Amino acid sequence: MEAQKYVWEGAIPLQIHLNESEVTTLLLLLPALILAPRIGYLPLLIPLIKPHFAATLPPGVDTVWFDYKGLPLKWYIPTGVLFDLLCAEPERPWNLTVHFRGYPNNLLIPCEGEDSVKWSFINSLKEADYIISGNCKNVMHMSQFDQLELWHSVMNGNLEAYLRTSSKLKFGIVEDEYTLKIDLCSQKSRKTTGEVGMGGQMKTGKCFTLHDALKSLMPEFLVDKSLIDEESFRLEGEDEQVILSEDLSSNRMAAEGREISCQSVESTCTSGAAEIKLVRIQGIEPKLEIPFSWVVNNLKNPEHFLHICVCLKFPQVNSLDR
């Protein structure tokens, strides 16, 4: 509950500039400074932004959208997720440009203001319901009043009201292995046969971690250290049985084996490939050993999706090798 509270109170300082082509005055126009909730959405900031720029806007109908360094921002993605995705090195304040004209319909889904954001949120909730329950009945059977209450709790950042209303969805929570008693964990560790843990994941005496989840999604970027050690041991065993050529001595193989076994769990096993630079969730860079159940229960967004932002580091290409 305490971790959820921190997530809901999280905010990003924004410095919003008006697009230069829409400035119709010679006066110096200062940017708007706003503290944007992480779980919120950019279109919900328009009532705060427009009065700041109203005097300089050209005539016409407002079609508001935002960009970051020329990249149009998808309005249906939570603000905190956009920030984590686009700013590997956190930028504070986050400098965005707002446009009131020239909506890029070929790049962005049309947005009609708060109503569009609300129904996008409800649709995401239906998707989560389908993934969890196999159907959308929990959300579909919510009364219009409850749906509105749920949406207002997100808009106002009211965690208590959200928990009270969302409990009617009966999604339940994933068993939180992080808070299990030590004696229970030790009993599990003594078991020799595999058992099915939360989310249908098979485990043998240990909980399903964030690293395990990422490994199932991005196996090419994550290598199990135990497998690396086993491979290096196999190579060293073959060292004693195979006669190596002069340019590949046994000493060199042993050195390479030690080098492989010392690699980070997060790095890739192939040289020259991309590797994970950082993993960020709700602005936090968690340790990959954290139980995935705790991450899901505490760091998911109000629409019941867990947004994991992974930043990859690519090796520099030597121009002489081209």
C-alpha positions in Angstrom: 0.0 0.0 0.0 2.8 2.4 0.8 4.6 1.7 -2.5 1.3 2.3 -4.4 0.9 5.6 -2.6 4.3 6.7 -3.8 3.4 5.7 -7.3 0.2 7.7 -7.2 1.9 10.7 -5.8 4.6 10.6 -8.4 4.9 13.6 -10.7 7.1 15.0 -13.5 8.0 18.7 -13.8 7.2 19.9 -17.3 8.3 23.0 -19.1 5.9 23.4 -22.0 6.7 25.7 -24.9 4.3 26.8 -27.6 5.1 25.9 -31.1 6.9 28.8 -32.7 4.7 28.8 -35.8 1.6 29.5 -33.6 3.0 32.6 -31.8 1.1 35.6 -33.0 2.7 38.3 -30.8 6.0 40.0 -30.6 6.0 39.9 -26.8 8.4 37.4 -25.1 6.3 34.3 -24.4 7.5 32.3 -21.4 7.0 28.5 -21.2 4.3 27.0 -18.9 5.6 25.2 -15.9 3.4 22.3 -14.7 3.7 19.4 -12.4 2.2 16.4 -14.3 1.0 13.3 -12.4 2.9 10.2 -13.6 -0.4 8.2 -13.8 -2.1 11.0 -15.8 -2.3 11.8 -19.5 -1.1 14.8 -21.4 -4.5 15.9 -22.8 -5.7 16.3 -19.2 -3.2 19.2 -18.8 -4.8 21.3 -21.6 -7.2 23.2 -19.2 -4.1 24.3 -17.3 -1.9 25.1 -20.4 -4.4 26.9 -22.7 -5.0 30.0 -20.5 -1.2 30.5 -20.4 -1.0 30.7 -24.2 -4.5 31.9 -25.1 -3.6 35.5 -25.9 -1.1 34.5 -28.6 -2.9 31.7 -30.4 -4.0 32.2 -34.0 -7.7 32.0 -34.9 -9.1 28.6 -35.6 -10.3 25.4 -33.9 -8.0 23.8 -31.3 -6.5 20.4 -32.1 -4.0 20.0 -29.3 -1.1 17.7 -29.4 2.4 17.5 -27.9 5.9 16.6 -29.2 9.3 15.9 -27.7 12.2 16.9 -29.9 10.0 16.7 -32.9 8.4 13.3 -32.0 4.6 13.4 -31.6 3.6 11.9 -28.3 0.9 9.3 -28.1 -1.7 10.8 -25.8 -3.2 7.5 -24.6 0.1 6.4 -22.9 0.5 7.6 -19.3 2.8 10.6 -18.9 5.2 8.8 -16.6 5.6 6.0 -19.1 6.4 8.4 -21.9 9.0 10.1 -19.8 10.7 6.8 -18.8 10.7 5.7 -22.5 12.1 8.8 -24.0 14.5 10.1 -21.3 17.1 7.4 -20.5 18.9 10.2 -18.8 16.2 12.0 -16.8 15.5 15.6 -18.0 14.1 17.9 -15.4 12.1 19.9 -16.2 11.0 17.8 -19.2 10.8 20.2 -22.2 7.8 19.6 -24.4 6.2 21.5 -27.2 2.5 22.0 -27.4 0.6 22.5 -30.7 -2.9 23.9 -31.0 -3.0 23.5 -34.8 -1.9 21.0 -37.4 -2.9 17.7 -35.7 -0.8 14.9 -37.3 -3.7 12.5 -38.1 -1.4 10.2 -40.0 0.7 9.6 -36.8 -1.7 10.0 -33.9 -5.2 8.7 -33.1 -7.6 11.7 -32.9 -8.2 13.0 -29.4 -11.4 14.9 -28.6 -10.2 15.9 -25.1 -11.0 14.3 -21.7 -13.8 12.1 -23.1 -11.4 10.4 -25.5 -8.9 9.8 -22.7 -11.5 8.4 -20.4 -12.8 5.8 -23.0 -9.2 4.9 -23.9 -8.6 4.2 -20.2 -11.8 2.1 -19.9 -10.8 0.1 -23.1 -7.4 -0.6 -21.6 -9.1 -1.8 -18.5 -11.2 -4.2 -20.6 -8.0 -5.5 -22.3 -6.5 -6.1 -18.8 -9.7 -7.9 -17.8 -9.6 -10.1 -20.8 -6.0 -11.0 -20.1 -6.6 -11.8 -16.4 -10.1 -13.4 -16.6 -10.4 -14.5 -20.2 -13.3 -12.1 -20.8 -14.4 -8.5 -20.2 -17.4 -9.2 -18.0 -15.9 -7.6 -14.9 -15.6 -4.2 -16.6 -18.7 -4.6 -18.8 -20.9 -5.2 -15.7 -19.6 -2.1 -13.9 -22.3 0.6 -13.6 -21.8 3.9 -15.4 -21.6 5.5 -12.0 -18.7 3.2 -10.9 -16.9 3.7 -14.2 -17.1 7.4 -13.7 -16.0 7.2 -10.1 -13.0 5.1 -11.1 -12.1 7.6 -13.8 -12.4 10.6 -11.5 -10.2 8.8 -8.9 -7.5 8.5 -11.5 -7.9 12.1 -12.7 -7.7 13.4 -9.1 -5.0 11.1 -8.0 -7.2 9.7 -5.2 -5.8 6.2 -4.4 -8.4 5.4 -1.7 -11.3 6.1 -3.9 -9.7 4.1 -6.7 -9.1 1.1 -4.5 -12.6 1.3 -3.2 -14.1 1.3 -6.7 -11.7 -1.0 -8.4 -12.3 -3.7 -5.8 -15.7 -4.2 -7.5 -13.9 -5.5 -10.5 -12.8 -8.6 -8.6 -9.6 -8.9 -10.4 -7.9 -10.0 -7.3 -4.2 -9.6 -6.6 -1.2 -11.8 -7.4 0.2 -13.6 -4.3 2.9 -11.3 -3.0 6.0 -13.5 -2.5 8.0 -10.6 -1.2 6.0 -10.6 2.0 5.9 -14.3 2.6 7.3 -15.6 5.9 10.9 -16.8 5.9 10.0 -20.2 7.2 7.5 -20.7 4.4 10.2 -19.7 1.8 12.6 -22.2 3.5 10.0 -25.0 3.3 9.7 -24.3 -0.4 13.4 -24.3 -0.9 13.7 -27.8 0.6 11.3 -29.1 -2.0 13.1 -31.0 -4.8 10.2 -31.1 -7.2 9.0 -28.1 -9.2 5.8 -26.4 -8.2 3.5 -24.0 -10.0 3.7 -20.5 -8.6 1.8 -17.3 -9.2 0.7 -16.6 -12.7 1.1 -20.3 -13.7 4.9 -20.0 -13.6 6.9 -23.1 -12.8 9.5 -22.6 -10.1 11.8 -24.8 -8.0 12.3 -23.5 -4.5 12.5 -19.9 -5.5 10.1 -17.1 -6.4 9.5 -15.8 -9.9 11.5 -12.6 -10.2 11.6 -9.5 -12.4 14.6 -11.0 -14.1 12.7 -14.2 -14.9 9.9 -12.1 -16.4 12.2 -10.1 -18.6 14.1 -13.2 -19.6 10.8 -14.7 -20.9 10.1 -11.6 -22.9 13.6 -10.7 -24.1 15.7 -13.9 -23.9 18.3 -12.6 -26.4 19.3 -9.9 -23.9 19.3 -11.9 -20.7 21.4 -14.9 -19.9 21.0 -17.1 -16.8 24.3 -17.0 -14.9 23.9 -20.7 -13.9 23.9 -21.6 -17.6 27.0 -19.5 -18.2 28.8 -21.2 -15.4 27.8 -24.6 -16.7 29.0 -23.8 -20.2 32.3 -22.5 -18.9 32.7 -25.6 -16.8 32.1 -27.8 -19.8 34.7 -25.9 -21.9 37.2 -26.3 -19.1 36.4 -30.1 -19.0 37.0 -30.4 -22.7 40.3 -28.6 -22.1 41.7 -31.8 -20.5 40.5 -34.2 -23.2 41.0 -32.3 -26.5 44.4 -31.5 -27.9 44.2 -27.8 -28.8 46.0 -26.2 -31.7 49.0 -24.0 -31.1 47.1 -20.7 -31.6 44.4 -21.8 -29.0 46.2 -23.0 -25.9 44.6 -24.5 -22.9 45.6 -21.5 -20.8 43.8 -19.2 -23.2 40.6 -21.3 -23.0 40.7 -21.3 -19.2 41.1 -17.5 -19.2 38.1 -17.2 -21.6 36.1 -19.5 -19.4 36.7 -17.3 -16.3 35.9 -14.2 -18.3 32.5 -15.7 -19.4 31.6 -16.8 -15.9 32.2 -13.3 -14.6 29.8 -11.6 -17.0 26.8 -9.7 -15.6 23.5 -11.5 -15.6 22.0 -8.6 -17.5 24.5 -8.7 -20.4 24.3 -10.6 -23.6 26.3 -13.7 -24.3 27.3 -12.8 -27.8 30.0 -10.2 -28.4 29.0 -7.1 -30.3 25.3 -7.5 -29.5 23.1 -5.0 -27.8 22.7 -5.3 -24.0 20.3 -3.9 -21.4 21.5 -0.6 -20.1 18.7 -0.1 -17.6 15.2 -1.2 -16.6 12.8 1.4 -15.4 9.3 1.1 -13.9 7.4 4.1 -12.6 10.7 6.1 -12.6 12.4 3.4 -10.5 15.3 1.3 -11.6 14.5 -1.9 -9.5 16.8 -4.7 -8.8 16.0 -7.6 -11.1 16.0 -10.0 -8.1 12.8 -8.5 -6.8 9.8 -10.9 -6.8 7.7 -10.2 -9.9 4.5 -10.5 -7.9 5.5 -7.5 -5.7 6.3 -5.5 -8.8 2.9 -6.2 -10.4 0.9 -5.5 -7.2 2.7 -2.2 -6.4 4.0 -0.7 -9.6 1.2 -1.3 -12.1 -0.8 1.6 -13.5 -4.5 2.2 -12.7 -5.6 0.5 -16.0 -3.9 -2.7 -14.6 -1.0 -2.8 -17.0 2.6 -2.9 -15.8 4.7 -0.7 -18.1 8.3 -1.9 -18.1 10.7 0.5 -20.0 13.9 -1.2 -21.1 16.8 0.9 -22.5 19.2 -1.0 -24.7 22.9 -0.1 -25.2 24.2 -0.8 -28.7 27.9 -1.2 -29.5 29.6 1.5 -31.5 30.1 0.6 -35.1 33.7 1.2 -36.3 33.6 3.1 -39.5 36.7 1.2 -40.7 34.7 -2.1 -40.6 32.1 -0.9 -43.0 
